[in-house]
């Protein structure tokens, strides 16, 4: 029998240029490897990729091409990627460096933390089934850091999830941490620091895992990041967030750039008439959900997070923090210029530059600002309709008992008088110096109450989670180590709504929105042993304790841990922490 858990919530461009186009293509007989490029003129050669071995193409009967994107060598969209993954024999190796810098992504200069000197950081690319080795060097002046691979399931590699206090200690300045994991999925995502507020200071970049697709396209334009942005650092604003609530974001960026007043520059993309483009849209914001649209063009959704879906055409996307959509856009309009719009959903959270977060699509060599008009769209704090996001690979949800409730509330800490999110009366506070994987390895099961640990001992069963809120804001809920099925969501309480749960191939993804004064019902399958974080992806909220951790199949976790690496990392961090009088003042994750 699987438990059901209920949550109730109350209450820069540094002299660099970037492209959204293929930088080169390598072809090996019947197999084509696509590499989507981002060109950085600063800190060149700090990211590189090496292929240690190339699989033989002799047994691969299918070429993934513009005429048929559904196939992938011996595999296809019909392959059950939960059970079967291509054995490519390919290892891709990358080197990333996190540094303190100064940048002006919208023309207003501020301090930033960047990966390899660019905003966003370089895109990491691989094929479905490849092994990734990523060396992350922390060259920050004072801060620790980690790197999380958002949405990557980490099957059998839980220690590589990159969450401080859960899977590792932070890496100390000057240290390098090597992450190794396999691309058991395909699609689009992002990597970001999971230490403090670093993702919203600039420590993030794209991930592309190439594989089949449910729609045909001619050219892959790569990742397109939507971010909100402030002209002060997030750390500088944290005290205000703790005492007064989330500060209003100053503006937003599209792929790391925008204008503000009369400074900065727009992101631009070039279209050629008659071409179908794949664009991988990612919301990497701190606090804003966006309505994304391209004037006069429609968007055909072919994937939500890492889950391929039946193609669905829409005028716009509602995309919350942490979510990704792969969309196909056909260049079928007159030769002209057209606005790309990232419109903050003000009913979720305000933004001081809401009408001017825009980029430009140019057909050919056309110049000048567009004069086009955007699509009328609701100010919506929810997700795209689940009925329109039908997974291509069918996966029904098993029926199990519903037998446990967990309450989440918001309020103020009785000691510090600062804002916190509480789960069963406790805000998550876990120690950077004592991650849960270390406790598991050392057979220490005396977890602190503030660790918010929930046990899932049984293998291969469905776990149901009900999340409810009386809060006037929505919450993007993200689960590590899994995607989940969305069984129901709506307004009001779960009890009063008494929804019929959709167990027949419901929408699957790894980040879904808990509606304002509403409920969200999720289910996931316990097929991946590890310690997995589940949290709100609003940066302020996770800092204030809106998180729990699932200990899934406890008895199988210890063999996954590289204890020597874990201890060495923790020892180096503890030395740095104690010698610099660093005090932990957040959730720890």
PAGU-581559 format. One record per residue (C-alpha): residue number from 1; residue in one letter; x, y, z. Coordinates in Angstrom, 3 decimals. Each point is the difference from the previous one (the first is absolute). Layout:
// PAGU-581559
> NUM:a:X:Y:Z
...
***
This chain:
// PAGU-581559
> 1:x:0.000:0.000:0.000
> 2:x:1.336:3.457:-0.834
> 3:x:-0.397:2.959:2.340
> 4:x:-1.737:3.189:-1.014
> 5:x:1.486:3.195:1.352
> 6:x:-2.024:3.191:0.274
> 7:x:1.553:3.472:0.089
> 8:x:-2.132:2.925:1.120
> 9:x:1.472:3.470:-0.569
> 10:x:-1.640:2.951:1.743
> 11:x:0.152:3.181:0.346
> 12:x:27.088:8.571:-23.383
> 13:x:1.219:-0.229:-2.466
> 14:x:3.761:0.226:0.620
> 15:x:1.291:0.746:-3.484
> 16:x:-1.563:-3.251:-1.048
> 17:x:-2.393:-0.952:-2.758
> 18:x:-2.393:-2.891:-0.131
> 19:x:-1.817:-1.854:-2.735
> 20:x:-3.076:-2.213:-0.066
> 21:x:1.113:-2.024:-2.991
> 22:x:2.021:-3.079:-0.835
> 23:x:3.683:0.753:0.276
> 24:x:1.052:-3.181:-1.724
> 25:x:-1.165:-3.470:-0.956
> 26:x:1.986:-3.214:0.152
> 27:x:-1.254:-2.874:-2.104
> 28:x:1.047:-3.602:0.478
> 29:x:-1.584:-2.040:-2.790
> 30:x:-3.637:-0.433:1.064
> 31:x:0.303:1.984:3.235
> 32:x:0.004:3.786:0.255
> 33:x:1.149:1.805:3.142
> 34:x:-1.366:3.521:0.335
> 35:x:1.771:2.578:2.113
> 36:x:-1.822:3.220:0.816
> 37:x:2.519:2.741:0.667
> 38:x:0.378:2.930:2.318
> 39:x:3.014:2.116:-0.834
> 40:x:1.768:1.756:2.878
> 41:x:2.907:2.322:-0.707
> 42:x:0.960:0.183:3.664
> 43:x:1.762:-2.827:1.848
> 44:x:0.244:-1.932:-3.239
> 45:x:0.713:-3.723:0.089
> 46:x:-1.234:-0.313:3.558
> 47:x:-2.652:-2.433:-1.184
> 48:x:0.809:-2.921:-2.182
> 49:x:-1.500:-3.333:-0.928
> 50:x:1.805:-3.181:-0.893
> 51:x:-1.449:-3.176:-1.464
> 52:x:1.876:-2.998:1.329
> 53:x:-1.659:-2.537:-2.235
> 54:x:-2.441:-0.052:-2.911
> 55:x:-2.504:-2.841:-0.314
> 56:x:-0.075:-2.004:-3.191
> 57:x:-2.810:1.194:-2.260
> 58:x:-0.261:-3.312:-1.819
> 59:x:-3.043:-1.166:1.948
> 60:x:-1.804:3.342:-0.097
> 61:x:-2.652:-0.202:-2.739
> 62:x:-1.520:3.461:0.421
> 63:x:1.284:3.518:-0.643
> 64:x:-1.510:2.760:2.097
> 65:x:-0.636:2.692:-2.611
> 66:x:-2.248:2.945:-0.822
> 67:x:-2.306:-2.423:-1.806
> 68:x:-0.397:-2.288:3.031
> 69:x:0.995:1.043:3.509
> 70:x:-1.839:-2.903:1.646
> 71:x:2.810:-2.523:-0.429
> 72:x:3.412:-0.231:1.650
> 73:x:2.132:-2.784:-1.431
> 74:x:-1.370:-3.256:1.399
> 75:x:-2.236:1.990:2.352
> 76:x:-2.975:2.300:-0.411
> 77:x:-2.732:1.884:1.803
> 78:x:-1.562:-3.374:0.758
> 79:x:2.995:-1.119:2.073
> 80:x:-0.885:-0.197:3.691
> 81:x:2.749:2.283:1.309
> 82:x:-0.840:-0.935:3.595
> 83:x:1.222:-3.528:-0.726
> 84:x:2.300:0.239:-3.038
> 85:x:2.785:2.444:-0.882
> 86:x:2.347:-0.044:-3.022
> 87:x:3.472:-1.348:0.777
> 88:x:1.961:2.566:-1.994
> 89:x:3.397:-0.646:1.558
> 90:x:0.534:3.775:-0.161
> 91:x:1.368:2.124:2.840
> 92:x:-0.183:3.779:-0.238
> 93:x:2.211:1.996:2.318
> 94:x:-0.412:3.663:0.936
> 95:x:1.857:2.500:2.183
> 96:x:-1.932:2.800:1.712
> 97:x:1.380:2.814:2.133
> 98:x:-2.086:2.209:2.324
> 99:x:1.431:3.490:0.598
> 100:x:-0.877:3.411:1.440
> 101:x:-0.360:2.588:-2.757
> 102:x:-1.738:3.244:-0.929
> 103:x:-2.461:0.117:-2.874
> 104:x:-2.738:2.145:-1.537
> 105:x:-2.376:-2.434:-1.731
> 106:x:-2.634:2.734:-0.484
> 107:x:2.457:2.905:-0.022
> 108:x:-0.072:0.445:3.789
> 109:x:3.200:-1.215:1.629
> 110:x:-0.054:-2.192:3.110
> 111:x:1.959:-2.765:1.681
> 112:x:-0.715:-3.472:-1.333
> 113:x:1.157:-3.583:0.383
> 114:x:0.548:-1.615:-3.393
> 115:x:0.859:-3.363:-1.529
> 116:x:2.922:0.295:-2.417
> 117:x:-0.524:3.743:-0.201
> 118:x:-3.331:-0.002:-1.811
> 119:x:-3.683:0.502:0.796
> 120:x:-1.507:-2.516:-0.394
> 121:x:2.870:-2.448:0.392
> 122:x:1.005:-2.306:-2.862
> 123:x:-2.497:-2.626:-1.132
> 124:x:0.974:-3.594:0.796
> 125:x:-0.925:-2.400:-2.770
> 126:x:-0.219:-3.754:-0.387
> 127:x:-1.977:-2.738:-1.705
> 128:x:-2.582:-2.154:1.717
> 129:x:1.963:-2.728:1.814
> 130:x:3.339:1.826:0.185
> 131:x:1.981:0.295:3.220
> 132:x:0.724:3.542:1.201
> 133:x:3.076:0.947:2.038
> 134:x:-0.096:3.624:1.160
> 135:x:2.844:1.526:2.029
> 136:x:-1.262:3.043:1.920
> 137:x:2.666:2.265:1.462
> 138:x:-1.060:2.449:2.695
> 139:x:2.134:3.096:-0.485
> 140:x:-2.288:2.272:1.983
> 141:x:1.638:2.381:2.437
> 142:x:-1.806:-1.204:3.126
> 143:x:-3.020:-2.171:-0.781
> 144:x:-0.431:-3.720:-0.145
> 145:x:-1.905:-1.443:-2.934
> 146:x:-1.532:-3.111:-1.564
> 147:x:-1.520:-0.779:-3.390
> 148:x:-3.404:-1.619:-0.491
> 149:x:-1.160:-1.522:-3.290
> 150:x:-3.656:1.004:-0.002
> 151:x:-2.374:-2.798:-0.996
> 152:x:2.763:-2.547:-0.596
> 153:x:-1.253:-3.139:1.731
> 154:x:3.456:-1.139:1.165
> 155:x:-0.961:-3.676:-0.208
> 156:x:2.443:-1.742:2.309
> 157:x:2.052:3.188:0.430
> 158:x:-1.765:1.808:2.852
> 159:x:3.312:1.446:1.358
> 160:x:0.339:1.944:-3.275
> 161:x:-3.215:2.005:0.570
> 162:x:1.941:3.007:1.272
> 163:x:-2.096:1.040:3.006
> 164:x:1.887:1.331:3.031
> 165:x:-0.945:-1.565:3.336
> 166:x:-1.691:-2.865:-1.872
> 167:x:2.414:-1.661:-2.441
> 168:x:3.236:1.884:0.767
> 169:x:1.654:2.800:1.926
> 170:x:0.588:3.191:-1.974
> 171:x:3.280:0.095:-1.874
> 172:x:2.375:2.542:1.531
> 173:x:1.590:2.846:-1.999
> 174:x:2.856:-1.340:-2.098
> 175:x:-1.357:-3.563:-0.052
> 176:x:-1.313:-2.028:-2.940
> 177:x:-2.881:-2.447:0.303
> 178:x:-0.527:-2.556:-2.776
> 179:x:-3.541:-1.101:-0.836
> 180:x:-0.598:-3.145:-2.051
> 181:x:-3.441:-1.030:-1.195
> 182:x:-1.754:-1.599:-2.954
> 183:x:-2.566:1.578:-2.301
> 184:x:-2.804:-2.524:0.438
> 185:x:-2.479:2.576:-1.339
> 186:x:0.002:2.339:-2.980
> 187:x:-1.144:3.574:-0.429
> 188:x:0.781:3.375:1.542
> 189:x:0.941:1.210:3.459
> 190:x:2.479:2.076:1.951
> 191:x:2.675:-0.241:2.634
> 192:x:0.241:2.416:2.898
> 193:x:1.660:0.403:3.349
> 194:x:-2.069:-1.275:2.922
> 195:x:1.950:2.041:2.549
> 196:x:-1.858:2.991:1.406
> 197:x:-1.231:2.480:-2.604
> 198:x:2.817:-0.637:-2.487
> 199:x:-2.229:-1.051:-2.938
> 200:x:-1.478:3.514:-0.007
> 201:x:3.411:1.634:0.119
> 202:x:0.822:-1.737:-3.308
> 203:x:1.145:-3.550:0.792
> 204:x:-2.026:-1.894:-2.595
> 205:x:0.099:-1.296:-3.562
> 206:x:-1.780:-2.327:-2.402
> 207:x:-0.035:-3.768:-0.429
> 208:x:-0.999:-1.608:-3.296
> 209:x:-0.321:-3.779:-0.286
> 210:x:-0.613:-0.785:-3.648
> 211:x:-2.543:-2.670:-0.862
> 212:x:-3.192:-0.592:-1.976
> 213:x:-2.821:2.555:-0.138
> 214:x:-3.748:-0.100:-0.605
> 215:x:0.140:2.718:-2.665
> 216:x:2.213:0.562:-3.021
> 217:x:2.228:3.078:-0.215
> 218:x:2.805:1.232:-2.222
> 219:x:2.299:1.776:2.434
> 220:x:0.632:-0.174:3.740
> 221:x:0.337:3.534:1.394
> 222:x:1.105:-1.273:3.406
> 223:x:-0.968:1.248:3.449
> 224:x:-1.840:3.262:0.611
> 225:x:0.131:1.138:3.629
> 226:x:-2.634:2.265:1.553
> 227:x:1.181:1.605:3.247
> 228:x:-1.171:2.755:2.295
> 229:x:2.808:2.287:1.167
> 230:x:0.890:2.543:2.664
> 231:x:2.571:2.783:0.000
> 232:x:1.060:-0.914:3.506
> 233:x:1.298:-3.450:0.786
> 234:x:-2.479:-2.560:1.312
> 235:x:2.132:-0.329:3.125
> 236:x:-0.309:3.732:0.634
> 237:x:-3.790:-0.289:-0.303
> 238:x:-0.307:-3.073:2.212
> 239:x:-0.372:1.941:3.240
> 240:x:-2.922:1.895:-1.516
> 241:x:-1.548:-3.290:-1.151
> 242:x:0.355:-1.449:3.509
> 243:x:-1.626:2.943:1.732
> 244:x:-2.377:1.525:-2.559
> 245:x:-0.640:-2.704:-2.589
> 246:x:1.329:-0.539:-3.523
> 247:x:1.275:3.233:-1.584
> 248:x:-1.321:0.972:-3.421
> 249:x:2.367:-0.983:-2.812
> 250:x:1.371:2.947:-1.981
> 251:x:-0.231:-1.514:-3.459
> 252:x:0.630:-3.190:-1.974
> 253:x:2.442:-1.504:-2.483
> 254:x:-0.354:-2.143:-3.120
> 255:x:3.050:-2.218:-0.388
> 256:x:1.960:2.246:2.316
> 257:x:-0.725:3.391:-1.559
> 258:x:-2.584:2.781:-0.251
> 259:x:-0.341:3.782:0.004
> 260:x:-0.738:2.186:3.013
> 261:x:-0.957:3.633:-0.572
> 262:x:2.412:1.016:-2.755
> 263:x:2.741:-2.547:0.695
> 264:x:0.670:-3.623:-0.904
> 265:x:-0.918:-2.022:-3.087
> 266:x:-2.707:-2.402:-1.116
> 267:x:0.442:-3.689:-0.613
> 268:x:-0.399:-0.706:-3.717
> 269:x:-0.655:-3.125:-2.051
> 270:x:0.019:-0.272:-3.799
> 271:x:-2.670:-1.966:-1.878
> 272:x:0.092:-1.169:-3.614
> 273:x:-3.396:-0.266:-1.674
> 274:x:-1.340:-3.532:-0.283
> 275:x:2.205:-1.399:2.792
> 276:x:-1.314:-1.788:3.078
> 277:x:2.000:0.751:3.147
> 278:x:0.234:-1.882:3.283
> 279:x:0.315:2.373:2.985
> 280:x:0.650:-1.322:3.512
> 281:x:-1.666:2.491:2.370
> 282:x:1.146:-0.023:3.659
> 283:x:-1.243:2.095:2.923
> 284:x:2.994:0.595:2.266
> 285:x:-1.589:2.825:1.989
> 286:x:0.096:0.799:3.705
> 287:x:-3.639:1.040:0.437
> 288:x:-1.797:0.545:-3.331
> 289:x:-2.074:-2.351:-2.119
> 290:x:-0.120:1.110:-3.645
> 291:x:-2.338:0.055:-2.962
> 292:x:2.307:-0.721:-2.958
> 293:x:-1.038:0.817:-3.562
> 294:x:1.336:1.069:-3.401
> 295:x:-2.222:2.505:-1.775
> 296:x:-1.920:-1.392:-3.016
> 297:x:1.489:-3.491:0.520
> 298:x:-1.414:-3.072:1.693
> 299:x:1.869:-2.388:2.283
> 300:x:-0.350:-3.768:-0.334
> 301:x:0.856:-1.628:3.320
> 302:x:1.763:-3.349:-0.395
> 303:x:1.417:-0.490:3.513
> 304:x:-0.762:1.170:3.534
> 305:x:3.085:-0.227:2.204
> 306:x:1.653:-3.303:-1.038
> 307:x:-3.249:-1.631:-1.167
> 308:x:-0.854:-0.106:-3.740
> 309:x:-3.664:0.861:-0.590
> 310:x:-2.461:-0.278:-2.856
> 311:x:0.501:3.195:-2.060
> 312:x:-2.242:2.818:1.173
> 313:x:-0.122:3.412:-1.679
> 314:x:-0.584:3.182:1.979
> 315:x:0.486:3.761:-0.321
> 316:x:1.897:0.216:3.286
> 317:x:1.596:-1.954:2.841
> 318:x:-0.591:0.449:3.706
> 319:x:3.310:-1.134:1.485
> 320:x:0.784:-0.003:3.708
> 321:x:3.369:-0.065:1.730
> 322:x:2.013:-3.145:-0.738
> 323:x:-2.250:-1.109:-2.860
> 324:x:1.116:-0.619:-3.581
> 325:x:-1.873:-0.296:-3.280
> 326:x:1.352:-1.169:-3.335
> 327:x:-1.949:1.856:-2.695
> 328:x:0.077:0.061:-3.789
> 329:x:-0.447:3.366:-1.707
> 330:x:-0.502:0.217:-3.759
> 331:x:1.365:3.055:-1.807
> 332:x:-3.141:0.581:-2.043
> 333:x:-0.498:3.757:0.283
> 334:x:0.919:2.903:-2.256
> 335:x:3.630:1.122:0.024
> 336:x:0.008:2.421:2.917
> 337:x:0.902:0.309:3.684
> 338:x:-2.099:-1.546:2.784
> 339:x:0.068:0.369:3.779
> 340:x:0.900:-2.920:2.246
> 341:x:-1.832:0.641:3.285
> 342:x:0.600:-1.277:3.533
> 343:x:-2.928:1.496:1.912
> 344:x:0.141:-0.393:3.797
> 345:x:-3.230:-1.333:1.435
> 346:x:-0.705:2.870:2.359
> 347:x:-2.735:-1.826:1.904
> 348:x:2.773:-2.373:1.152
> 349:x:2.730:2.571:0.701
> 350:x:0.636:3.587:-1.165
> 351:x:2.836:1.213:-2.219
> 352:x:0.999:3.651:-0.491
> 353:x:0.741:-0.400:-3.727
> 354:x:-2.802:-2.400:-0.887
> 355:x:-0.786:1.494:-3.429
> 356:x:3.565:0.152:-1.251
> 357:x:1.506:-3.479:0.361
> 358:x:0.310:-0.641:-3.713
> 359:x:2.223:-1.353:-2.728
> 360:x:-0.233:0.194:-3.784
> 361:x:-0.473:-2.537:-2.789
> 362:x:1.412:1.322:-3.251
> 363:x:-0.648:-1.520:-3.399
> 364:x:3.216:0.157:-1.998
> 365:x:1.828:3.325:0.252
> 366:x:-2.993:2.108:1.024
> 367:x:0.740:2.729:2.554
> 368:x:-1.825:2.320:2.363
> 369:x:-2.327:-0.641:2.926
> 370:x:-3.161:-2.004:-0.612
> 371:x:-3.413:1.689:-0.099
> 372:x:-1.886:-3.240:0.555
> 373:x:-2.662:-0.716:2.606
> 374:x:0.011:-2.869:2.477
> 375:x:-2.727:-2.566:0.543
> 376:x:-2.680:0.703:2.585
> 377:x:0.583:-2.405:2.862
> 378:x:-1.181:-0.363:3.580
> 379:x:2.163:0.982:2.966
> 380:x:0.258:-3.588:1.163
> 381:x:1.756:-1.415:3.050
> 382:x:-0.748:-3.584:-0.985
> 383:x:1.561:-2.356:-2.536
> 384:x:-0.925:-0.825:-3.552
> 385:x:-3.059:-2.273:0.114
> 386:x:0.883:-3.576:0.854
> 387:x:-2.518:-1.180:-2.598
> 388:x:2.190:1.630:-2.664
> 389:x:3.250:-1.589:1.223
> 390:x:-0.560:-3.670:-0.809
> 391:x:3.158:-2.124:0.422
> 392:x:0.934:-1.820:-3.193
> 393:x:1.275:-3.007:1.961
> 394:x:-3.022:-1.272:1.862
> 395:x:0.420:-0.640:3.728
> 396:x:-3.014:-0.685:2.195
> 397:x:0.125:0.508:3.765
> 398:x:-0.737:-2.867:2.350
> 399:x:-2.687:0.409:2.636
> 400:x:1.193:-0.007:3.611
> 401:x:-1.213:0.954:3.462
> 402:x:-0.064:3.604:1.214
> 403:x:1.080:0.010:3.616
> 404:x:2.238:2.879:1.077
> 405:x:-0.378:3.784:0.150
> 406:x:2.723:2.657:0.270
> 407:x:-0.787:3.634:0.682
> 408:x:1.973:2.937:-1.388
> 409:x:-0.524:3.505:1.400
> 410:x:1.633:3.380:-0.365
> 411:x:0.733:2.350:2.875
> 412:x:2.754:1.603:2.029
> 413:x:2.736:-1.658:1.993
> 414:x:-0.716:0.481:3.698
> 415:x:3.669:0.689:0.810
> 416:x:1.227:2.110:-2.930
> 417:x:-3.354:1.542:-1.012
> 418:x:0.805:-0.752:-3.640
> 419:x:-2.173:-1.626:-2.648
> 420:x:0.082:-3.787:-0.296
> 421:x:-1.838:-2.829:-1.723
> 422:x:-0.852:-2.803:2.418
> 423:x:-0.746:-3.660:-0.645
> 424:x:-1.797:-1.595:2.925
> 425:x:1.052:3.043:1.979
> 426:x:3.657:-0.168:-1.030
> 427:x:1.935:1.892:-2.646
> 428:x:2.708:-2.090:-1.634
> 429:x:3.387:0.778:1.487
> 430:x:2.717:-2.501:-0.834
> 431:x:3.724:0.273:0.635
> 432:x:2.476:0.629:-2.815
> 433:x:2.590:-1.948:2.007
> 434:x:-2.106:-3.129:0.578
> 435:x:-1.822:-1.068:-3.179
> 436:x:-2.597:-2.737:0.244
> 437:x:2.076:-2.351:-2.195
> 438:x:2.806:0.202:2.558
> 439:x:-2.455:-0.842:2.763
> 440:x:-1.318:-2.964:-1.988
> 441:x:3.511:-1.291:-0.692
> 442:x:0.895:0.283:3.683
> 443:x:-3.259:-1.728:1.042
> 444:x:-1.162:3.102:1.852
> 445:x:-3.806:0.078:-0.158
> 446:x:-0.475:2.692:2.649
> 447:x:-1.032:2.629:-2.526
> 448:x:-0.860:3.387:1.433
> 449:x:-3.652:0.961:-0.072
> 450:x:0.844:2.892:-2.332
> 451:x:1.457:-2.445:-2.554
> 452:x:-3.587:-0.667:-1.136
> 453:x:0.763:-3.627:-0.871
> 454:x:-2.753:-2.263:-1.358
> 455:x:0.708:-3.670:-0.544
> 456:x:-1.020:-2.003:-3.063
> 457:x:1.284:-3.514:0.783
> 458:x:-1.911:-2.019:-2.601
> 459:x:1.330:-0.552:-3.510
> 460:x:-2.024:0.464:-3.166
> 461:x:-3.215:1.347:1.478
> 462:x:-1.929:3.206:-0.665
> 463:x:0.240:2.837:2.529
> 464:x:-2.779:2.584:-0.047
> 465:x:0.500:3.567:1.214
> 466:x:-2.738:2.565:0.613
> 467:x:1.116:3.627:0.264
> 468:x:-2.506:2.656:1.051
> 469:x:0.208:3.750:0.536
> 470:x:-2.044:2.893:1.343
> 471:x:2.881:2.249:-1.010
> 472:x:-0.614:2.835:-2.462
> 473:x:3.032:-1.010:-2.042
> 474:x:0.673:-3.022:-2.174
> 475:x:2.950:-2.349:0.530
> 476:x:2.024:-1.911:-2.638
> 477:x:0.622:-3.378:1.649
> 478:x:3.118:-1.845:-1.176
> 479:x:0.956:-3.594:0.816
> 480:x:3.565:-1.292:-0.315
> 481:x:0.747:-3.521:-1.209
> 482:x:-3.339:-0.533:-1.770
> 483:x:-2.608:1.378:-2.242
> 484:x:-3.519:-0.232:1.407
> 485:x:-3.517:-0.458:-1.304
> 486:x:-2.504:2.796:0.581
> 487:x:-3.176:-1.681:1.221
> 488:x:-2.056:3.107:0.762
> 489:x:0.223:3.730:0.683
> 490:x:-2.470:2.794:0.540
> 491:x:-1.305:2.720:2.267
> 492:x:-1.329:-0.439:3.504
> 493:x:0.881:-2.798:2.380
> 494:x:0.596:-3.551:-1.084
> 495:x:-2.751:-1.238:2.314
> 496:x:-2.624:2.418:-1.277
> 497:x:0.938:-0.523:-3.643
> 498:x:0.135:-3.803:0.373
> 499:x:1.587:-0.316:-3.452
> 500:x:0.041:-3.198:-2.005
> 501:x:3.673:-0.902:-0.331
> 502:x:1.226:-0.474:-3.550
> 503:x:1.955:-3.264:-0.010
> 504:x:-0.167:-0.523:-3.783
> 505:x:3.267:1.315:-1.499
> 506:x:-0.146:3.322:1.840
> 507:x:2.389:2.872:-0.729
> 508:x:3.509:-0.770:1.263
> 509:x:2.745:2.478:0.792
> 510:x:2.369:0.912:2.841
> 511:x:-1.307:3.510:0.783
> 512:x:-3.691:0.900:0.365
> 513:x:-1.880:2.957:1.424
> 514:x:-2.004:-0.084:3.214
> 515:x:-2.803:2.457:-0.844
> 516:x:-0.931:3.015:2.093
> 517:x:-2.391:-1.122:2.798
> 518:x:-0.120:-3.427:-1.567
> 519:x:1.376:-3.522:-0.028
> 520:x:2.353:-2.189:-2.018
> 521:x:0.043:-3.810:0.068
> 522:x:3.160:-1.791:-1.187
> 523:x:1.145:-3.606:-0.230
> 524:x:3.455:-1.469:-0.564
> 525:x:1.389:-3.526:-0.182
> 526:x:2.668:-1.146:2.473
> 527:x:2.491:-1.311:-2.547
> 528:x:3.034:2.145:0.898
> 529:x:1.701:-0.454:3.403
> 530:x:1.375:3.172:1.544
> 531:x:-0.581:3.120:2.050
> 532:x:-2.125:2.250:-2.190
> 533:x:-0.933:3.602:0.678
> 534:x:-3.507:1.292:-0.741
> 535:x:-0.446:3.757:0.237
> 536:x:-1.596:3.178:-1.239
> 537:x:2.231:1.436:-2.737
> 538:x:-0.598:3.630:0.924
> 539:x:3.477:0.909:1.214
> 540:x:-1.172:1.888:3.078
> 541:x:-2.305:-2.829:1.077
> 542:x:2.515:-2.836:-0.114
> 543:x:2.448:2.219:1.921
> 544:x:-2.705:0.421:2.658
> 545:x:-0.578:-3.714:0.479
> 546:x:-2.624:-1.066:-2.581
> 547:x:1.507:-3.442:-0.569
> 548:x:-0.050:-3.615:1.089
> 549:x:2.188:-2.971:-0.848
> 550:x:-1.136:-3.475:-0.945
> 551:x:2.238:-2.878:1.130
> 552:x:-0.880:-2.505:-2.664
> 553:x:0.955:-3.649:0.595
> 554:x:2.367:0.824:2.857
> 555:x:1.709:-3.421:0.041
> 556:x:1.203:0.485:-3.587
> 557:x:1.480:3.495:0.393
> 558:x:3.261:-0.688:1.852
> 559:x:1.668:-1.973:-2.843
> 560:x:-0.501:3.020:-2.286
> 561:x:2.152:2.283:2.163
> 562:x:3.669:0.755:-0.763
> 563:x:0.896:0.566:3.639
> 564:x:3.563:1.195:-0.594
> 565:x:-1.140:2.780:-2.351
> 566:x:-2.831:0.900:2.341
> 567:x:2.260:0.258:3.056
> 568:x:2.758:1.897:-1.812
> 569:x:-2.466:2.555:-1.330
> 570:x:-1.557:0.444:3.434
> 571:x:3.394:0.320:1.683
> 572:x:1.110:2.724:-2.431
> 573:x:-3.283:1.855:0.424
> 574:x:0.111:-0.220:3.786
> 575:x:3.526:1.431:0.010
> 576:x:-1.076:2.893:-2.221
> 577:x:-3.171:0.605:2.020
> 578:x:1.715:0.084:3.371
> 579:x:2.946:2.117:-1.132
> 580:x:-2.321:2.587:-1.569
> 581:x:-2.683:0.013:2.727
> 582:x:-2.744:-0.967:-2.472
> 583:x:-3.410:-0.290:1.638
> 584:x:-2.800:-1.965:-1.644
> 585:x:-3.137:2.148:0.002
> 586:x:-2.280:-1.754:-2.475
> 587:x:-1.610:-3.378:-0.677
> 588:x:3.334:-1.572:-0.983
> 589:x:-1.246:-1.023:-3.446
***
